[in-house]
Amino acid sequence: MSRPTFRPSTPADPARLLEIWEAAVRATHGFLTEADIDALLPQVRAYVSAAPFELAVDGQGTVQAFMGMTGSKIDSLFVHPDAHGRGLGRALVERAAALHPVMTVDVNEQNPGARAFYARLGFEAIGRSETDDAGRPFPLLHLRRFV
């Protein structure tokens, strides 16, 4: 893959963002059932259609990763599985860190890959919740990073 470029999301991007989300979740969220994913799809479809994102785009113009933030909190970070391990997630976080010296993120405790990713980037656990934001039985770790 050629060196990525970055751009803000546009109204033309939601279908690709939903595709990336679903592929990434299927590759990394083994604790979710098909019913869980089906239940999340309408919520994620609405989210990717309404929220602003920073996108990582390959040399052919294809979006490969996206990150959404509220202030200094990372709300979402998903990389298409075909682009895993190419530094796109790290690059998106580092771009955000240039604007936010202290950042937070919640990560599913049952997602060891994401936990390891954020640990490599210097995030440390500052708390834990038994359920996700919607009250589902998916524990969250609350992480913070000081740049």
N, C-alpha and C positions, 0 to 999 in steps of 0.2 A: 504494500500500500504506500502511495506517495505521502509526502508530508501533509498533514491535515491543515485546513484553514478553519477559522471559527467565524460564526455569524449568529445574529439573533434569529429566532424563529419567525416565520411568516404564516399567514393564513393558509398557505399551500402545504405546510408541513405536518399537520396532525396525523394523517394516515400513516406516514412513515414513522412518526414517533410512536404510534400505537403498535406498529409492527416491531419496532426495536424493543419496546417494553415487553411485549408478549414473548418474543424470542429469548430475551435476556432472562425473564422470569422463569421460563421453562428450563433454561440452562442452569440456573443458579438457585432457584427456590424450591428444592425438592420436598420441602415440608408442606407445600400447597397442593391441594387436590385439584382435579379438573373442575369440580364444583366451585372451589375457592376462586380459581382463575376466571371462570364464567361469571361469578358474582362481581368480581372486581372490574371486568371489562367495561361496563357502562360508566363506572366512576372514572376510570382512567381515560376513556374516550372523551368525557366531558372535560377532564383536567387538561389533557394535551391540546384540546381545542380552545381553551380559555387562557391558560397561564403563559407567561413569557419564558422562553428557554434560551440558553446558550447552546449552540450546536457545533459539533465537530464534523466537518465535511471532508470527504476524500477528494483526490484529484479529478475524479469524474463528476463531482458535484453531488454525490450521494451522501446523505446524512448517515453517520455511523454511530453517533453517540449524542446524548443530550443531558443537560443539567438544568434543573429549576431551583430557584432560591427565593426565599423571603427574607430580605435584609441579609444578615450574615448566616442564616440557616440554610443548609442544603436540604431541599425538600425531596429532590429526586435526582438520581444519577444512574443512567442506564447506557450500556454499551452493547451494540449488537454482538452476539457470540462470535461471529466471523471476524470481528475486530478486537476480541479480547487479547490482552497481553501486548498491545501495541502502543500503550502509553496515553490513550485518549482520555480515559478517566482521570489519570494523574494530571494531564495537561489542563483539563477543565477545572479541576480543583485548584491547581496552581494559579490559573487566571483569576479565579474568584479570590484567592488568598492575597493577590496584589491589591485588591480593593477592601478586603476584610481581614485585618490581622488576627482576629479571633473568630473562628467559625465553629458551628455546631452541626450535628447530623444525628438522626436516629437510624439505627440499623437493626434489622431482624437478628435476634440472638441466634436463630436457627440457620443463619446464612454465614458459614465460616469463611467463605471466600471474601465477602464484603467486610467482615470483621478484620480479616488479615490485610485487605487493601487499605482500609482506613488506618490501621495500626502502622503500616509501612509509611503512611503520609504524616504520622505524628499525632494522630487523634488518640485521646485517652478517654476511658469510660468515666463518666461523672454521675451516672445514675442508671436505673433500670426500671422498666414498667412491665408488669405481668401480661398486659394486653397491648395490642396496637391502638392507634388513635380512634378506631371505630369500635373498640371493645372486644375484638376477636382474640382468641387465645394464642396470639403470636407475640411472645415477649420482645420488647425493644430494649436495646442498649442506647443510652444517651451519651454521645461522644462530643468532645471539644478539642480544638486545636488552637494553640497559640503559635503565631508565626514569629 
